[in-house]
């Protein structure tokens, strides 16, 4: 039978989003219907609206969400109606060559719901396979991760994308450990989460780099011990000055630009690690002297979704938050209604917020 619910849709490239009624089918095999309680406004949603990811309009936006499972289809055992869940966009298959090697966090065959939600009979493309700027959404059951229901939905949902990406870049990909020095380039939501991750890991020096003094002040709230405004001079030299001339053990690039990646590359110590978590556009290229890549040693890594395994990492991070050890509240700049998404995009572009969160 299905049902109609209110949702935010991007109908055409670059046009303002609209709040419309969409049709959501009942869950089929391996699917779950989730009543959305809150959903963060992530920069990836804006990329979808601008057609920067693909042109499969119309898009059902929103993916950084938490909610309550309303119903599940046949053969679903991991979640049940009434469970409080965080949605993720990487439901692991358990069968691909990576999963069988015991590395499900880099599953090569992640999947989404089979059935499509529709607008006036037209199939919608859900952002990252989720589409959670909606009263209810249909996902693959593996995209719903059960967590402690005592946490507020508006902070829980943030773990579903940006916070996990940044934390994971530090904790999982960068393997930041006690006493390490870390530089984070770009202090938006993902960058600040990387700073938070470095703090949790016990890094002794955490250097935040950005062009915006306001964002650098926010970075201090998440654990930055030093800040550098990139307009103030040579960033690499300033990082070396802070680290006794050596550079950092781990440099995390959370912007996705060639210039900041190059800064991260040269700002690391010998045998240090560079982690790219910022998302570049397809036409971007970098050019580095191969002798420098060889001579400096260490690792050049990319971090996709923080190399997370949602079933392992989401409950752990919620526990850290409930223990007062993870500052999720600091990421929520404002809560808004479902009709405030377009304005939230403008605030995001202006650098006025870390996260606007839609509360249903």
C-alpha positions as CSV (number, residue, x, y, z in Angstrom):
1,X,0.0,0.0,0.0
2,X,2.6,2.5,1.0
3,X,1.9,6.1,2.2
4,X,2.4,9.7,1.4
5,X,4.8,11.9,3.5
6,X,6.2,15.4,3.4
7,X,9.8,15.7,2.0
8,X,12.4,18.0,0.5
9,X,13.1,17.5,-3.1
10,X,15.5,19.1,-5.6
11,X,13.8,19.0,-9.0
12,X,16.4,20.6,-11.2
13,X,20.0,21.7,-11.1
14,X,20.6,24.8,-9.1
15,X,17.0,25.5,-8.4
16,X,15.7,26.1,-4.8
17,X,14.5,22.9,-3.1
18,X,10.8,22.3,-2.6
19,X,8.7,20.7,0.2
20,X,6.4,18.3,-1.5
21,X,4.4,15.1,-0.8
22,X,6.1,11.9,-1.9
23,X,5.0,8.2,-2.0
24,X,7.0,5.8,0.2
25,X,6.3,2.1,-0.4
26,X,6.0,-0.5,2.3
27,X,9.3,-2.2,3.1
28,X,10.1,-5.3,1.0
29,X,12.7,-8.0,1.6
30,X,15.8,-6.6,3.4
31,X,14.3,-3.1,3.7
32,X,13.2,-0.9,6.6
33,X,10.8,2.0,6.9
34,X,12.2,4.7,9.2
35,X,10.3,7.6,10.8
36,X,12.8,10.4,10.7
37,X,13.3,12.4,13.9
38,X,16.1,14.7,12.9
39,X,18.5,15.2,9.9
40,X,21.6,17.4,9.6
41,X,22.0,19.7,6.5
42,X,25.3,18.4,5.0
43,X,27.3,20.0,2.3
44,X,26.9,16.9,0.2
45,X,23.1,17.7,0.0
46,X,24.1,21.0,-1.6
47,X,26.3,19.2,-4.0
48,X,23.4,17.1,-5.1
49,X,21.2,20.2,-5.5
50,X,23.9,21.8,-7.7
51,X,24.2,18.7,-9.9
52,X,27.9,18.3,-8.8
53,X,27.5,14.6,-8.0
54,X,25.3,13.4,-10.9
55,X,22.3,14.6,-12.9
56,X,19.8,12.0,-11.7
57,X,17.1,14.6,-10.8
58,X,14.8,14.7,-9.0
59,X,16.7,14.2,-5.8
60,X,15.2,13.4,-2.4
61,X,17.8,15.1,-0.2
62,X,19.0,14.5,3.4
63,X,21.1,11.6,4.7
64,X,22.6,12.6,8.1
65,X,19.7,11.3,10.1
66,X,18.3,9.5,13.1
67,X,14.8,8.1,13.6
68,X,12.6,5.2,14.7
69,X,12.1,2.0,12.7
70,X,8.4,1.8,11.9
71,X,8.3,-1.4,9.9
72,X,10.7,-3.9,8.3
73,X,10.4,-6.3,5.4
74,X,10.9,-10.1,5.3
75,X,14.2,-11.5,6.3
76,X,15.3,-8.5,8.4
77,X,16.8,-9.5,11.7
78,X,19.2,-6.7,12.8
79,X,16.5,-4.1,13.5
80,X,12.9,-4.2,14.5
81,X,10.0,-1.8,14.8
82,X,10.5,0.6,17.6
83,X,14.3,0.6,17.4
84,X,16.1,4.0,17.6
85,X,18.6,4.1,14.7
86,X,21.2,6.2,13.0
87,X,21.1,5.9,9.2
88,X,24.3,5.2,7.3
89,X,25.0,5.2,3.6
90,X,27.2,2.0,3.5
91,X,25.2,-1.1,4.2
92,X,27.8,-3.8,4.0
93,X,27.1,-6.9,1.9
94,X,29.1,-9.5,3.9
95,X,29.8,-11.4,0.7
96,X,32.3,-9.4,-1.4
97,X,36.1,-10.2,-1.4
98,X,36.7,-7.4,1.1
99,X,34.1,-8.6,3.6
100,X,35.4,-12.1,3.3
101,X,38.9,-10.9,4.1
102,X,37.5,-9.5,7.4
103,X,37.5,-5.9,6.2
104,X,33.8,-5.0,5.9
105,X,34.6,-1.3,6.6
106,X,35.8,-1.2,3.0
107,X,33.0,-3.4,1.5
108,X,33.0,-3.2,-2.3
109,X,29.3,-3.9,-2.7
110,X,27.4,-1.7,-0.3
111,X,23.7,-1.4,-1.2
112,X,20.5,0.6,-0.7
113,X,16.8,-0.1,-0.7
114,X,15.6,-1.9,-3.9
115,X,12.2,-0.1,-4.1
116,X,12.1,3.5,-5.1
117,X,10.2,6.4,-3.5
118,X,8.3,8.5,-6.0
119,X,7.0,12.0,-6.7
120,X,3.9,12.0,-8.9
121,X,4.9,8.6,-10.3
122,X,8.5,9.7,-11.0
123,X,11.2,7.8,-9.2
124,X,13.3,9.9,-6.8
125,X,17.1,9.5,-6.4
126,X,17.7,9.5,-2.6
127,X,20.8,11.4,-1.5
128,X,23.5,8.8,-0.7
129,X,20.7,6.1,-0.9
130,X,18.9,7.6,2.1
131,X,16.7,10.7,1.4
132,X,16.0,11.8,5.0
133,X,14.7,15.3,4.6
134,X,11.4,13.5,4.9
135,X,8.9,12.4,7.5
136,X,9.7,8.8,6.6
137,X,12.2,7.1,4.3
138,X,12.8,3.7,3.0
139,X,16.3,2.2,3.3
140,X,18.1,-1.1,3.2
141,X,17.9,-2.6,6.7
142,X,21.7,-2.6,6.8
143,X,21.6,1.2,6.6
144,X,19.9,1.5,9.9
145,X,22.2,1.1,12.9
146,X,20.6,0.6,16.3
147,X,21.9,2.8,19.1
148,X,21.1,3.8,22.7
149,X,17.7,5.6,22.5
150,X,18.5,8.0,25.3
151,X,20.5,10.3,23.0
152,X,18.8,13.3,21.4
153,X,18.0,12.6,17.6
154,X,19.4,16.0,16.5
155,X,22.9,15.1,17.8
156,X,22.7,11.3,17.1
157,X,22.0,11.8,13.4
158,X,25.3,13.8,12.9
159,X,27.3,10.6,13.4
160,X,25.6,9.3,10.2
161,X,27.9,11.4,7.9
162,X,30.0,14.4,8.7
163,X,31.0,13.7,12.3
164,X,31.8,10.0,11.4
165,X,33.8,11.1,8.4
166,X,36.0,13.4,10.4
167,X,36.4,11.3,13.5
168,X,37.1,8.3,11.4
169,X,39.8,10.2,9.4
170,X,41.7,10.7,12.6
171,X,40.9,7.5,14.5
172,X,40.6,4.9,11.8
173,X,42.5,6.1,8.7
174,X,45.1,8.3,10.4
175,X,45.6,6.1,13.4
176,X,46.3,9.1,15.6
177,X,47.6,7.9,18.9
178,X,48.7,9.4,22.3
179,X,51.3,12.1,22.0
180,X,51.0,12.6,18.3
181,X,51.0,16.0,16.6
182,X,48.2,16.6,14.1
183,X,47.3,19.4,11.7
184,X,43.7,19.7,10.3
185,X,43.2,21.7,7.1
186,X,39.6,23.1,7.0
187,X,37.5,23.6,10.1
188,X,34.0,22.9,8.9
189,X,32.0,20.1,10.4
190,X,34.2,17.3,9.1
191,X,37.4,19.1,10.0
192,X,36.2,19.9,13.5
193,X,35.2,16.2,13.9
194,X,38.8,15.3,12.9
195,X,40.1,17.6,15.6
196,X,37.7,16.0,18.1
197,X,38.9,12.6,17.0
198,X,42.5,13.6,17.5
199,X,41.7,14.9,21.0
200,X,40.0,11.7,21.9
201,X,43.0,9.7,20.7
202,X,45.3,11.7,23.0
203,X,47.2,13.9,20.5
204,X,49.3,16.4,22.3
205,X,49.4,19.0,19.6
206,X,46.4,19.7,17.3
207,X,46.8,22.5,14.8
208,X,43.7,23.9,13.1
209,X,44.1,25.7,9.7
210,X,41.5,27.7,8.0
211,X,40.9,31.1,6.3
212,X,38.0,32.1,8.7
213,X,38.9,33.3,12.2
214,X,35.4,32.4,13.4
215,X,35.9,28.8,12.3
216,X,39.3,28.8,14.0
217,X,37.6,29.8,17.3
218,X,35.1,27.0,16.9
219,X,38.0,24.6,16.3
220,X,39.3,25.4,19.8
221,X,36.0,24.1,21.3
222,X,36.8,20.7,19.8
223,X,40.3,20.4,21.0
224,X,42.6,22.5,18.8
225,X,45.7,23.6,20.7
226,X,46.9,26.0,18.0
227,X,45.3,27.8,15.2
228,X,46.6,29.2,11.9
229,X,44.8,31.6,9.6
230,X,46.1,30.6,6.2
231,X,46.0,34.2,5.1
232,X,48.7,35.1,7.7
233,X,51.7,33.6,5.9
234,X,53.3,30.3,4.9
235,X,51.2,27.6,6.5
236,X,53.8,24.9,6.3
237,X,56.5,27.0,7.9
238,X,54.1,28.0,10.8
239,X,53.3,24.3,11.4
240,X,57.0,23.5,11.5
241,X,57.6,26.3,14.0
242,X,54.9,24.8,16.3
243,X,56.4,21.3,16.0
244,X,60.1,22.1,16.6
245,X,60.9,22.3,12.9
246,X,59.7,18.8,12.2
247,X,56.1,18.9,10.9
248,X,53.2,16.9,12.2
249,X,52.8,13.1,12.6
250,X,49.4,13.2,10.9
251,X,48.1,15.9,8.4
252,X,44.3,15.7,7.7
253,X,43.0,17.6,4.6
254,X,39.3,18.3,5.1
255,X,38.8,20.8,2.2
256,X,39.3,18.8,-1.0
257,X,41.6,21.3,-2.8
258,X,45.0,20.7,-4.5
259,X,46.5,23.7,-2.7
260,X,45.6,22.5,0.8
261,X,46.5,18.9,0.0
262,X,50.0,20.1,-1.0
263,X,50.2,22.0,2.3
264,X,49.3,18.9,4.2
265,X,51.9,16.9,2.2
266,X,54.8,19.2,3.1
267,X,53.5,20.0,6.7
268,X,54.0,16.4,7.9
269,X,57.1,15.0,9.5
270,X,59.3,12.3,7.9
271,X,57.4,9.0,7.8
272,X,54.2,11.0,8.7
273,X,50.7,10.4,7.3
274,X,48.5,12.5,5.0
275,X,44.8,11.8,5.1
276,X,42.5,13.2,2.5
277,X,38.9,13.4,3.7
278,X,37.8,16.5,1.9
279,X,36.0,15.7,-1.3
280,X,37.6,17.1,-4.5
281,X,35.8,17.7,-7.8
282,X,36.5,15.4,-10.7
283,X,38.7,17.8,-12.7
284,X,41.2,18.5,-9.8
285,X,44.8,17.3,-10.1
286,X,47.9,17.5,-8.0
287,X,51.5,17.4,-9.0
288,X,54.2,16.4,-6.5
289,X,57.9,15.6,-7.0
290,X,58.1,11.8,-7.0
291,X,61.4,12.1,-5.1
292,X,59.5,13.9,-2.3
293,X,56.9,11.1,-2.2
294,X,59.7,8.5,-1.9
295,X,62.1,10.5,0.3
296,X,59.6,11.5,3.0
297,X,58.3,8.0,3.5
298,X,55.1,7.5,5.5
299,X,51.6,7.1,4.0
300,X,49.3,9.0,1.7
301,X,45.8,7.9,2.4
302,X,42.2,8.8,1.5
303,X,39.4,8.3,4.0
304,X,36.0,7.4,2.7
305,X,33.3,7.7,5.3
306,X,36.1,7.7,7.9
307,X,36.8,4.0,7.1
308,X,34.0,3.3,9.5
309,X,32.0,0.1,10.2
310,X,28.6,1.6,11.3
311,X,27.6,-1.5,13.4
312,X,30.9,-1.1,15.3
313,X,31.5,2.6,15.4
314,X,28.0,4.2,15.8
315,X,27.1,2.6,19.1
316,X,30.6,3.3,20.5
317,X,30.5,7.0,19.6
318,X,27.0,7.3,21.2
319,X,28.4,5.8,24.3
320,X,31.3,8.3,24.3
321,X,28.8,11.1,23.9
322,X,26.7,9.9,26.8
323,X,29.8,9.6,28.9
324,X,30.6,13.2,28.2
325,X,33.7,12.4,26.2
326,X,32.5,13.3,22.7
327,X,31.3,16.9,22.0
328,X,28.4,16.3,19.6
329,X,26.4,19.2,21.0
330,X,29.0,21.6,19.7
331,X,28.2,20.7,16.1
332,X,24.6,21.8,16.2
333,X,24.4,25.5,15.3
334,X,20.6,25.6,15.0
335,X,17.5,23.4,14.7
336,X,15.1,24.2,11.9
337,X,11.9,22.9,10.4
338,X,11.6,20.9,7.1
339,X,10.8,24.1,5.3
340,X,14.1,25.7,6.3
341,X,16.6,23.7,4.2
342,X,17.1,26.2,1.4
343,X,17.9,28.9,3.9
344,X,20.2,26.5,5.7
345,X,22.2,26.0,2.5
346,X,22.8,29.7,2.2
347,X,24.0,29.9,5.9
348,X,26.3,26.9,5.1
349,X,27.8,28.6,2.1
350,X,28.3,31.8,4.1
351,X,30.2,29.9,6.8
352,X,27.6,30.9,9.5
353,X,26.9,27.4,10.8
354,X,28.6,24.1,11.5
355,X,25.3,22.2,11.2
356,X,21.7,23.2,10.8
357,X,19.6,20.3,11.8
358,X,16.1,19.6,10.6
359,X,13.9,18.4,13.4
360,X,10.7,16.7,12.4
